[in-house]
Every structure is written in C-alpha cells, then in structure tokens.
C-alpha cells in the first residue's frame, strides 16, 4: 500500500495533499503501508508505484462540483501534456507500467480547493474537510 499526497504548500489549498500525507505519515502504523508527501508527481516515483499493489493519491482540484471530496479510479495513459517534471496521475501509472511492468490499483482522492493564491495556509473550507479526507483515505486503505 502506498499513499502519495502532493501539492504546492505555497499556494493555499493546492497543498492539501501534502499536508494530509504528512499528518497520515504520523498516524499510520502499518508495516504494509508507506506514505509520501511531495510537491508534485515526478517520474522518479514510478519505481515506488511499481512496488505496490494499491496506490492512493491525494490532491486538490479546481472543480466546481458540489462535493468537497471526490474519489475516482485512475488508469494509465501515455500522453503527457505540460512539463515532463510534473506528471498527471495517469502518466505516472503509464511510466510504472512501461518501465517496471507493474501498475497498481489506483484511487485519487481529491479535495475541492477554494483558494490557490500565494499562502502557507489552507482555506477554512479545506481545513474543515481535512479530518474527513484523512478518514476517507484510512477507509480506502482497509478496503
């Protein structure tokens, strides 16, 4: 089991994945689980991804959906828009599959962000969602 929370902690709610992963890392005491907090998904994570059976990703989203938390299954895709230094979750899975012939079951838990301005703090809305987010990740780990 691997949990990766990612996001820019200097951009307000964008950092919620990083913050959640750091907090989960202090509370998860399972020998079969590992938690990584990082600023963005990068190609070097493909090895870690290939070594797990289940991957849970945590990130913020800019969507206008009414739900604060969304969970969706991620499958590999080979296209990579934007920078090769920052990957889409689907592209990270494709790298894992291509380089290591392994692609875990992957779930993305995303939190609806409200403020992505320069800030070291989460918005009040996202900060209130953080305990529910962590509980959701723990439940997904036990599925």
Backbone bond lengths (Angstrom), bond angles and torsions (degrees), N, CA, C in turn:
res aa  C-N    CA-C-N  psi(-1)  N-CA   C-N-CA  omega(-1)  CA-C   N-CA-C  phi
1 X - - - 1.443 - - 1.520 108.14 -
2 X 1.329 115.04 131.37 1.461 120.76 177.75 1.512 108.40 -132.65
3 X 1.331 115.96 132.00 1.459 122.80 174.69 1.521 106.64 -116.36
4 X 1.332 116.23 127.31 1.462 121.02 175.91 1.521 107.88 -123.61
5 X 1.328 115.52 116.51 1.460 121.29 173.93 1.513 107.69 -105.04
6 X 1.319 116.02 130.47 1.461 118.18 -176.16 1.521 111.76 -138.85
7 X 1.332 113.98 156.76 1.455 120.78 177.59 1.512 110.68 153.20
8 X 1.304 114.93 160.97 1.459 122.50 -177.09 1.524 109.99 -85.22
9 X 1.313 116.38 110.56 1.464 121.46 -177.25 1.528 113.08 -72.60
10 X 1.324 117.95 -4.16 1.468 121.48 176.50 1.531 111.54 -96.12
11 X 1.342 117.40 -0.43 1.461 122.19 -176.47 1.536 111.68 -119.66
12 X 1.321 116.83 47.30 1.456 120.77 174.64 1.511 113.28 58.39
13 X 1.327 115.48 -122.97 1.469 121.45 -174.80 1.526 113.56 -64.50
14 X 1.322 118.50 -18.46 1.460 120.26 178.01 1.530 110.87 -59.56
15 X 1.322 117.67 -24.90 1.459 121.97 -178.26 1.510 115.50 -84.55
16 X 1.333 119.09 4.79 1.469 120.83 -174.98 1.527 112.32 -60.91
17 X 1.314 119.02 -37.25 1.467 120.84 179.27 1.509 111.43 -63.98
18 X 1.324 116.62 -43.44 1.458 122.38 178.39 1.536 110.06 -61.95
19 X 1.339 116.28 -48.41 1.466 121.61 -178.96 1.527 110.55 -61.48
20 X 1.320 117.16 -45.94 1.474 120.72 -179.88 1.524 110.63 -61.75
21 X 1.335 117.33 -42.70 1.469 120.29 -179.84 1.523 111.21 -64.21
22 X 1.322 117.32 -41.52 1.471 119.16 178.08 1.530 110.64 -61.25
23 X 1.321 117.07 -42.20 1.466 120.18 179.81 1.528 111.19 -69.28
24 X 1.317 117.81 -41.86 1.462 120.93 177.70 1.523 111.63 -63.42
25 X 1.311 116.74 -35.60 1.472 121.04 179.89 1.526 111.18 -60.29
26 X 1.323 116.63 -29.23 1.475 121.12 179.96 1.527 112.59 -81.92
27 X 1.345 117.23 -18.81 1.462 119.31 -174.46 1.527 114.30 -110.56
28 X 1.320 117.74 -22.12 1.466 119.89 -178.13 1.523 108.99 -82.84
29 X 1.309 115.45 119.89 1.473 121.27 -179.19 1.519 109.36 -121.22
30 X 1.305 116.62 55.14 1.467 121.22 179.85 1.521 108.44 -113.69
31 X 1.326 116.81 130.68 1.467 119.20 179.28 1.524 113.28 -66.60
32 X 1.338 116.40 -19.97 1.467 119.87 -178.61 1.531 112.59 -95.67
33 X 1.337 117.07 10.02 1.466 120.13 -176.62 1.524 111.28 -127.72
34 X 1.315 113.64 143.57 1.467 121.12 177.88 1.528 107.59 -135.39
35 X 1.333 116.42 142.70 1.461 121.61 -179.44 1.519 108.78 -123.85
36 X 1.330 115.61 133.13 1.462 122.04 177.49 1.524 108.15 -122.87
37 X 1.317 116.52 131.15 1.467 122.48 171.87 1.521 107.21 -109.36
38 X 1.338 116.91 126.80 1.459 120.02 -179.07 1.536 110.20 -147.10
39 X 1.311 114.98 162.62 1.456 120.77 -178.35 1.527 112.45 -74.02
40 X 1.331 117.05 -32.47 1.461 121.37 -179.10 1.521 109.77 -159.51
41 X 1.303 116.14 162.57 1.462 121.25 175.68 1.525 108.14 -79.03
42 X 1.319 115.91 129.39 1.460 121.54 -177.37 1.525 109.81 -130.28
43 X 1.341 117.77 159.65 1.462 121.05 -176.92 1.527 114.25 -57.00
44 X 1.322 118.19 -31.21 1.466 119.88 -177.99 1.531 112.89 -65.40
45 X 1.328 118.19 -17.00 1.469 121.06 177.57 1.525 112.47 -74.31
46 X 1.327 117.50 -12.84 1.474 120.78 -177.89 1.527 111.84 -57.87
47 X 1.311 118.72 -36.04 1.468 121.43 179.38 1.523 110.44 -65.89
48 X 1.330 116.87 -46.54 1.467 120.43 177.58 1.527 110.61 -59.96
49 X 1.322 116.57 -42.06 1.455 121.96 179.83 1.525 110.54 -62.73
50 X 1.316 116.54 -41.21 1.470 120.04 -177.48 1.525 112.43 -67.74
51 X 1.309 118.00 -20.92 1.468 122.30 -177.15 1.529 113.91 -90.11
52 X 1.332 117.38 9.97 1.456 119.58 -177.43 1.529 111.09 -125.60
53 X 1.327 116.00 158.62 1.463 120.97 176.99 1.524 111.74 -93.08
54 X 1.329 116.81 -29.64 1.463 121.21 179.19 1.525 108.53 -135.86
55 X 1.330 114.58 133.32 1.457 122.22 178.90 1.519 108.10 -120.36
56 X 1.326 115.66 131.47 1.460 121.57 174.09 1.523 107.05 -119.31
57 X 1.314 116.11 121.83 1.456 122.68 178.49 1.527 108.68 -103.95
58 X 1.335 116.12 144.03 1.469 121.32 178.02 1.522 107.69 -126.84
59 X 1.338 116.06 127.35 1.457 120.57 -178.72 1.521 109.71 -153.66
60 X 1.327 115.08 168.20 1.466 121.98 173.27 1.520 108.84 -93.18
61 X 1.312 116.19 156.94 1.466 119.67 172.81 1.519 109.41 -133.54
62 X 1.309 114.69 157.27 1.467 121.35 -179.57 1.517 112.01 -102.06
63 X 1.315 116.16 18.18 1.449 120.86 -175.90 1.514 113.35 -67.87
64 X 1.306 114.95 167.31 1.461 120.34 178.41 1.530 111.25 -110.28
65 X 1.338 116.12 22.13 1.457 120.23 178.82 1.527 109.34 -68.26
66 X 1.331 117.34 151.61 1.461 119.75 -178.87 1.535 113.49 -72.20
67 X 1.336 117.71 -24.84 1.458 120.49 -178.19 1.529 110.30 -76.27
68 X 1.316 116.38 143.02 1.465 120.11 175.51 1.517 112.04 -78.50
69 X 1.345 117.39 -31.44 1.459 122.29 179.86 1.522 109.68 -120.66
70 X 1.307 115.39 133.19 1.453 121.21 174.48 1.520 108.73 -124.09
71 X 1.318 116.47 140.69 1.463 121.52 176.07 1.513 106.94 -123.42
72 X 1.313 115.71 127.97 1.465 118.51 176.76 1.513 109.80 -142.36
73 X 1.316 113.86 150.08 1.456 121.90 177.36 1.527 108.22 -78.35
74 X 1.320 116.41 140.04 1.461 122.67 -180.00 1.524 108.48 -114.17
75 X 1.319 115.99 135.99 1.465 121.78 175.50 1.524 108.30 -124.25
76 X 1.328 117.88 155.08 1.465 120.65 -176.45 1.526 113.13 -67.35
77 X 1.329 115.46 142.06 1.463 122.85 167.77 1.511 107.09 -134.55
78 X 1.304 116.29 152.72 1.462 119.62 -174.85 1.511 114.28 -94.76
79 X 1.320 118.85 -18.16 1.464 119.18 -178.31 1.522 109.81 -73.12
80 X 1.304 116.43 146.58 1.456 121.04 -179.07 1.523 110.48 -135.03
81 X 1.318 117.32 88.61 1.453 117.41 172.28 1.529 109.69 -72.01
82 X 1.291 116.57 165.15 1.466 123.54 178.42 1.519 111.03 69.75
83 X 1.321 116.28 -150.24 1.457 122.93 -171.66 1.521 112.30 -83.47
84 X 1.319 116.85 147.91 1.465 121.19 174.29 1.519 110.74 -75.73
85 X 1.342 117.35 -8.88 1.466 120.87 178.47 1.520 111.36 -84.97
86 X 1.309 116.86 -22.54 1.459 121.65 178.60 1.519 107.97 -125.33
87 X 1.321 116.40 123.98 1.457 120.92 -173.41 1.516 112.32 -107.94
88 X 1.317 115.32 151.99 1.448 120.88 165.27 1.526 107.40 -73.69
89 X 1.331 118.81 152.36 1.466 119.73 177.49 1.532 112.31 -54.53
90 X 1.325 116.76 -40.47 1.463 120.98 -179.10 1.528 111.84 -63.40
91 X 1.313 116.38 -34.77 1.463 120.84 179.69 1.522 110.95 -74.11
92 X 1.328 116.98 -37.55 1.468 120.21 175.81 1.530 109.37 -59.15
93 X 1.320 117.54 -42.40 1.468 120.71 177.87 1.521 111.18 -64.27
94 X 1.321 116.56 -39.54 1.472 119.77 178.30 1.525 110.41 -63.16
95 X 1.330 117.93 -40.23 1.471 121.08 176.49 1.525 110.34 -61.00
96 X 1.321 116.75 -45.15 1.466 121.04 179.45 1.528 110.54 -59.53
97 X 1.319 115.43 -43.34 1.462 120.18 -179.00 1.529 111.43 -67.69
98 X 1.314 116.81 -44.19 1.463 120.70 -177.70 1.524 112.72 -70.61
99 X 1.339 116.83 -42.90 1.456 120.36 -174.75 1.523 113.49 -82.46
100 X 1.335 117.19 -34.38 1.468 120.58 -171.92 1.526 113.10 -123.86
101 X 1.330 116.86 3.25 1.457 122.04 179.14 1.529 112.09 55.60
102 X 1.324 115.25 38.98 1.458 120.45 -178.26 1.523 109.29 -148.72
103 X 1.326 115.44 133.67 1.460 120.61 179.00 1.531 108.23 -142.88
104 X 1.329 117.44 111.14 1.460 119.56 -176.49 1.526 112.42 -76.59
105 X 1.329 115.17 161.66 1.460 120.13 167.43 1.525 106.26 -59.64
106 X 1.325 117.39 130.85 1.463 120.29 -173.46 1.521 111.26 -131.15
107 X 1.327 114.86 132.26 1.452 122.51 175.66 1.525 108.54 -122.01
108 X 1.322 115.57 138.21 1.463 121.36 175.01 1.515 107.99 -110.29
109 X 1.325 115.54 122.49 1.456 121.69 174.03 1.522 105.51 -103.53
110 X 1.311 115.60 114.55 1.464 118.34 -178.47 1.519 110.55 -116.81
111 X 1.309 114.65 144.44 1.456 123.45 -177.78 1.522 108.18 -109.88
112 X 1.310 116.59 130.62 1.464 119.39 177.26 1.523 109.20 -68.53
113 X 1.328 115.47 116.76 1.449 121.25 178.71 1.520 111.44 -84.34
114 X 1.318 115.47 155.22 1.461 121.47 179.98 1.519 112.26 -119.19
115 X 1.330 116.81 -27.70 1.459 120.19 -178.64 1.528 109.44 -139.30
116 X 1.326 115.83 121.33 1.459 121.51 178.73 1.529 110.70 -116.55
117 X 1.324 116.02 19.81 1.462 121.21 178.19 1.525 109.79 -74.87
118 X 1.321 116.18 167.22 1.457 120.06 176.98 1.526 109.64 -59.23
119 X 1.311 115.92 117.82 1.460 121.64 -179.25 1.520 108.86 -171.45
120 X 1.319 115.91 146.80 1.467 121.32 174.90 1.531 110.92 -90.33
121 X 1.324 117.77 -2.14 1.459 121.87 -173.69 1.517 111.87 -114.96
122 X 1.320 114.77 149.52 1.457 121.31 172.07 1.528 108.55 -78.46
123 X 1.328 117.14 150.87 1.463 120.15 174.66 1.532 108.67 -64.06
124 X 1.314 116.23 162.41 1.470 119.93 179.08 1.525 111.08 -60.62
125 X 1.343 116.53 -38.72 1.462 120.17 -179.16 1.528 111.35 -62.77
126 X 1.318 116.71 -44.69 1.470 120.46 -178.52 1.527 110.58 -73.06
127 X 1.318 117.40 -38.77 1.469 120.40 177.47 1.530 110.34 -60.09
128 X 1.336 117.66 -37.69 1.473 120.89 177.69 1.522 111.63 -69.77
129 X 1.330 117.48 -26.81 1.467 122.04 -179.64 1.521 112.12 -81.86
130 X 1.320 118.17 -20.09 1.470 122.95 -174.03 1.534 113.67 -54.39
131 X 1.338 121.03 -46.82 1.479 118.74 178.32 1.530 112.68 -60.65
132 X 1.335 117.44 -40.54 1.464 120.63 178.15 1.522 110.99 -66.21
133 X 1.324 116.95 -38.23 1.462 121.89 177.00 1.525 110.34 -59.54
134 X 1.314 117.09 -49.23 1.471 120.54 -179.10 1.524 110.95 -63.49
135 X 1.321 117.30 -39.88 1.464 120.62 177.94 1.524 110.65 -63.70
136 X 1.320 116.91 -39.83 1.467 121.04 178.92 1.523 110.61 -62.89
137 X 1.327 117.23 -42.79 1.459 121.01 178.71 1.528 110.19 -62.75
138 X 1.323 117.55 -43.72 1.464 120.85 178.21 1.523 110.90 -60.77
139 X 1.326 117.49 -40.41 1.460 120.47 177.74 1.516 111.72 -65.08
140 X 1.323 116.70 -40.62 1.473 120.16 177.99 1.526 111.07 -65.09
141 X 1.301 116.87 -32.20 1.460 120.25 178.26 1.518 111.24 -66.47
142 X 1.308 117.20 -28.13 1.460 121.90 -176.75 1.530 113.19 -93.16
143 X 1.315 118.52 0.71 1.473 121.16 179.58 1.511 110.91 -69.63
